């Protein structure tokens, strides 16, 4: 989501529309989710972040690694389909074969934290986005609180926004049919599907 917004702001002619699903955005000042805050603090710290991820990759099975993410991202982990779990475990197995599987993840996490550390600059960038935008957010997202999405929607009233009740950080996996219906309706209203066919 963050990369898509940066691209849309920098090269508006290259982006016809954006669908943002629980994107990384500045969060309001509030008491953070302690598990999320502690994990991202570890990611931010050189050496400790690498050790934390390496320890998990050595000690946990693929199923445990995946379940840890599902428990964090899903409002109701029982919504994780067998196909999603199997695909995620296959990806975890594949990542274990990489020479340094922690490096890319930590580089991405630290890059994201650097952008979020300057919220005014990031918010100003988002205000320059001129294409149609659909913001979809779960009201039980532990990583990006729904208050952040509501603040972003209020600051950009020309965007379409949807808050899904009882959904966490991964609406596309938790309630895929509802997300697909919302996206298709939005594409039709903005005639973006027709534009893509041209």
MILUMKE-574854 format. One record per residue (C-alpha): x negated, z negated, y; residue number from 0; residue in three letters. Coordinates in nm, 2 decimals, padded with zeros to 4 digits, always signed. Last residue first. Layout:
REM residues N
ATOM        x        z        y     n   res
ATOM        X        Z        Y   NUM   ALA
...
REM end
This chain:
REM residues 198
ATOM        x        z        y     n   res
ATOM   +00.86   +02.36   -00.03   197   UNK
ATOM   +00.94   +02.12   -00.31   196   UNK
ATOM   +00.80   +01.82   -00.13   195   UNK
ATOM   +01.03   +01.88   +00.17   194   UNK
ATOM   +01.33   +01.88   -00.06   193   UNK
ATOM   +01.23   +01.54   -00.19   192   UNK
ATOM   +01.17   +01.42   +00.16   191   UNK
ATOM   +01.53   +01.49   +00.28   190   UNK
ATOM   +01.52   +01.16   +00.47   189   UNK
ATOM   +01.85   +01.05   +00.32   188   UNK
ATOM   +01.76   +01.20   -00.02   187   UNK
ATOM   +01.42   +01.03   -00.03   186   UNK
ATOM   +01.58   +00.69   +00.06   185   UNK
ATOM   +01.85   +00.73   -00.21   184   UNK
ATOM   +01.58   +00.82   -00.47   183   UNK
ATOM   +01.37   +00.52   -00.36   182   UNK
ATOM   +01.66   +00.27   -00.39   181   UNK
ATOM   +01.77   +00.41   -00.73   180   UNK
ATOM   +01.41   +00.39   -00.86   179   UNK
ATOM   +01.37   +00.03   -00.74   178   UNK
ATOM   +01.70   -00.07   -00.91   177   UNK
ATOM   +01.60   +00.11   -01.23   176   UNK
ATOM   +01.26   -00.05   -01.23   175   UNK
ATOM   +01.37   -00.41   -01.20   174   UNK
ATOM   +01.07   -00.62   -01.31   173   UNK
ATOM   +00.81   -00.34   -01.33   172   UNK
ATOM   +00.88   -00.16   -01.00   171   UNK
ATOM   +00.97   -00.49   -00.85   170   UNK
ATOM   +00.62   -00.63   -00.90   169   UNK
ATOM   +00.55   -00.91   -00.67   168   UNK
ATOM   +00.85   -01.12   -00.76   167   UNK
ATOM   +01.22   -01.05   -00.79   166   UNK
ATOM   +01.52   -01.30   -00.77   165   UNK
ATOM   +01.68   -01.11   -00.48   164   UNK
ATOM   +01.54   -00.77   -00.38   163   UNK
ATOM   +01.46   -00.74   -00.01   162   UNK
ATOM   +01.50   -00.38   +00.12   161   UNK
ATOM   +01.35   -00.23   +00.43   160   UNK
ATOM   +01.39   +00.10   +00.61   159   UNK
ATOM   +01.14   +00.14   +00.89   158   UNK
ATOM   +01.26   +00.22   +01.25   157   UNK
ATOM   +01.27   -00.16   +01.31   156   UNK
ATOM   +00.90   -00.20   +01.28   155   UNK
ATOM   +00.82   -00.55   +01.40   154   UNK
ATOM   +01.13   -00.68   +01.23   153   UNK
ATOM   +01.03   -00.52   +00.91   152   UNK
ATOM   +00.69   -00.67   +00.93   151   UNK
ATOM   +00.83   -01.02   +00.99   150   UNK
ATOM   +01.07   -00.98   +00.70   149   UNK
ATOM   +00.78   -00.86   +00.47   148   UNK
ATOM   +00.57   -01.16   +00.57   147   UNK
ATOM   +00.86   -01.40   +00.52   146   UNK
ATOM   +00.89   -01.26   +00.17   145   UNK
ATOM   +00.56   -01.42   +00.08   144   UNK
ATOM   +00.28   -01.18   -00.04   143   UNK
ATOM   +00.12   -01.32   -00.36   142   UNK
ATOM   +00.41   -01.55   -00.47   141   UNK
ATOM   +00.68   -01.28   -00.44   140   UNK
ATOM   +01.02   -01.45   -00.49   139   UNK
ATOM   +01.21   -01.25   -00.24   138   UNK
ATOM   +01.08   -00.92   -00.39   137   UNK
ATOM   +00.99   -00.66   -00.14   136   UNK
ATOM   +01.07   -00.29   -00.08   135   UNK
ATOM   +00.95   -00.13   +00.25   134   UNK
ATOM   +01.07   +00.23   +00.29   133   UNK
ATOM   +00.88   +00.42   +00.56   132   UNK
ATOM   +00.96   +00.75   +00.74   131   UNK
ATOM   +00.65   +00.90   +00.91   130   UNK
ATOM   +00.52   +00.78   +01.25   129   UNK
ATOM   +00.28   +00.50   +01.15   128   UNK
ATOM   +00.13   +00.37   +01.48   127   UNK
ATOM   +00.29   +00.02   +01.44   126   UNK
ATOM   +00.10   -00.03   +01.11   125   UNK
ATOM   -00.23   +00.01   +01.29   124   UNK
ATOM   -00.13   -00.26   +01.54   123   UNK
ATOM   -00.04   -00.49   +01.25   122   UNK
ATOM   -00.38   -00.43   +01.10   121   UNK
ATOM   -00.56   -00.51   +01.43   120   UNK
ATOM   -00.36   -00.82   +01.49   119   UNK
ATOM   -00.41   -00.94   +01.13   118   UNK
ATOM   -00.79   -00.95   +01.14   117   UNK
ATOM   -00.86   -01.16   +00.83   116   UNK
ATOM   -00.61   -00.94   +00.64   115   UNK
ATOM   -00.86   -00.65   +00.66   114   UNK
ATOM   -01.15   -00.86   +00.53   113   UNK
ATOM   -00.93   -01.00   +00.25   112   UNK
ATOM   -00.85   -00.65   +00.13   111   UNK
ATOM   -01.22   -00.56   +00.12   110   UNK
ATOM   -01.29   -00.89   -00.08   109   UNK
ATOM   -01.02   -00.81   -00.33   108   UNK
ATOM   -01.14   -00.45   -00.37   107   UNK
ATOM   -01.50   -00.54   -00.42   106   UNK
ATOM   -01.40   -00.82   -00.65   105   UNK
ATOM   -01.21   -00.58   -00.87   104   UNK
ATOM   -01.49   -00.33   -00.87   103   UNK
ATOM   -01.75   -00.58   -00.97   102   UNK
ATOM   -01.56   -00.77   -01.24   101   UNK
ATOM   -01.58   -00.50   -01.50   100   UNK
ATOM   -01.95   -00.47   -01.49    99   UNK
ATOM   -02.07   -00.23   -01.77    98   UNK
ATOM   -01.71   -00.12   -01.86    97   UNK
ATOM   -01.60   -00.19   -02.22    96   UNK
ATOM   -01.39   -00.49   -02.12    95   UNK
ATOM   -01.20   -00.26   -01.88    94   UNK
ATOM   -01.07   -00.06   -02.18    93   UNK
ATOM   -00.94   -00.37   -02.36    92   UNK
ATOM   -00.76   -00.48   -02.04    91   UNK
ATOM   -00.61   -00.13   -02.00    90   UNK
ATOM   -00.48   -00.15   -02.36    89   UNK
ATOM   -00.34   -00.49   -02.29    88   UNK
ATOM   -00.16   -00.36   -01.98    87   UNK
ATOM   -00.01   -00.07   -02.18    86   UNK
ATOM   +00.11   -00.31   -02.45    85   UNK
ATOM   +00.26   -00.54   -02.19    84   UNK
ATOM   +00.44   -00.26   -02.01    83   UNK
ATOM   +00.58   -00.12   -02.33    82   UNK
ATOM   +00.70   -00.46   -02.45    81   UNK
ATOM   +00.89   -00.50   -02.13    80   UNK
ATOM   +00.80   -00.77   -01.88    79   UNK
ATOM   +01.14   -00.92   -01.77    78   UNK
ATOM   +01.07   -01.24   -01.96    77   UNK
ATOM   +00.80   -01.32   -01.70    76   UNK
ATOM   +01.08   -01.40   -01.45    75   UNK
ATOM   +00.96   -01.39   -01.09    74   UNK
ATOM   +00.69   -01.16   -01.21    73   UNK
ATOM   +00.35   -01.16   -01.04    72   UNK
ATOM   +00.18   -01.48   -01.14    71   UNK
ATOM   +00.32   -01.52   -01.49    70   UNK
ATOM   +00.26   -01.14   -01.55    69   UNK
ATOM   -00.11   -01.18   -01.44    68   UNK
ATOM   -00.18   -01.47   -01.67    67   UNK
ATOM   +00.01   -01.29   -01.95    66   UNK
ATOM   -00.22   -00.99   -01.92    65   UNK
ATOM   -00.53   -01.20   -01.95    64   UNK
ATOM   -00.38   -01.40   -02.24    63   UNK
ATOM   -00.28   -01.08   -02.43    62   UNK
ATOM   -00.63   -00.93   -02.38    61   UNK
ATOM   -00.77   -01.25   -02.53    60   UNK
ATOM   -00.93   -01.51   -02.30    59   UNK
ATOM   -01.27   -01.67   -02.32    58   UNK
ATOM   -01.51   -01.38   -02.22    57   UNK
ATOM   -01.29   -01.21   -01.96    56   UNK
ATOM   -01.19   -01.54   -01.81    55   UNK
ATOM   -01.55   -01.66   -01.78    54   UNK
ATOM   -01.65   -01.33   -01.62    53   UNK
ATOM   -01.38   -01.35   -01.37    52   UNK
ATOM   -01.47   -01.71   -01.26    51   UNK
ATOM   -01.85   -01.63   -01.27    50   UNK
ATOM   -01.81   -01.32   -01.05    49   UNK
ATOM   -01.60   -01.51   -00.80    48   UNK
ATOM   -01.84   -01.80   -00.80    47   UNK
ATOM   -02.14   -01.58   -00.73    46   UNK
ATOM   -02.02   -01.47   -00.38    45   UNK
ATOM   -01.70   -01.66   -00.27    44   UNK
ATOM   -01.40   -01.44   -00.18    43   UNK
ATOM   -01.27   -01.41   -00.53    42   UNK
ATOM   -01.27   -01.79   -00.56    41   UNK
ATOM   -01.07   -01.83   -00.24    40   UNK
ATOM   -00.84   -01.56   -00.37    39   UNK
ATOM   -00.77   -01.77   -00.69    38   UNK
ATOM   -00.72   -02.09   -00.50    37   UNK
ATOM   -00.48   -01.94   -00.26    36   UNK
ATOM   -00.27   -01.78   -00.53    35   UNK
ATOM   -00.25   -02.10   -00.74    34   UNK
ATOM   -00.17   -02.31   -00.43    33   UNK
ATOM   +00.11   -02.08   -00.30    32   UNK
ATOM   +00.04   -02.10   +00.07    31   UNK
ATOM   +00.18   -02.35   +00.32    30   UNK
ATOM   +00.28   -02.15   +00.62    29   UNK
ATOM   +00.12   -01.94   +00.89    28   UNK
ATOM   +00.28   -01.60   +00.85    27   UNK
ATOM   +00.12   -01.35   +00.60    26   UNK
ATOM   -00.06   -01.03   +00.70    25   UNK
ATOM   +00.03   -00.74   +00.47    24   UNK
ATOM   -00.07   -00.64   +00.11    23   UNK
ATOM   +00.22   -00.43   +00.00    22   UNK
ATOM   +00.53   -00.56   -00.19    21   UNK
ATOM   +00.63   -00.20   -00.28    20   UNK
ATOM   +00.56   +00.04   +00.01    19   UNK
ATOM   +00.72   +00.38   -00.01    18   UNK
ATOM   +00.56   +00.60   +00.26    17   UNK
ATOM   +00.67   +00.94   +00.39    16   UNK
ATOM   +00.54   +01.28   +00.48    15   UNK
ATOM   +00.17   +01.18   +00.48    14   UNK
ATOM   -00.11   +01.43   +00.55    13   UNK
ATOM   +00.00   +01.52   +00.91    12   UNK
ATOM   -00.02   +01.15   +01.00    11   UNK
ATOM   -00.39   +01.13   +00.92    10   UNK
ATOM   -00.53   +00.80   +01.05     9   UNK
ATOM   -00.21   +00.61   +01.05     8   UNK
ATOM   -00.08   +00.75   +00.73     7   UNK
ATOM   -00.42   +00.70   +00.56     6   UNK
ATOM   -00.44   +00.33   +00.67     5   UNK
ATOM   -00.08   +00.28   +00.55     4   UNK
ATOM   -00.16   +00.43   +00.21     3   UNK
ATOM   -00.47   +00.22   +00.17     2   UNK
ATOM   -00.27   -00.09   +00.25     1   UNK
ATOM   +00.00   +00.00   +00.00     0   UNK
REM end
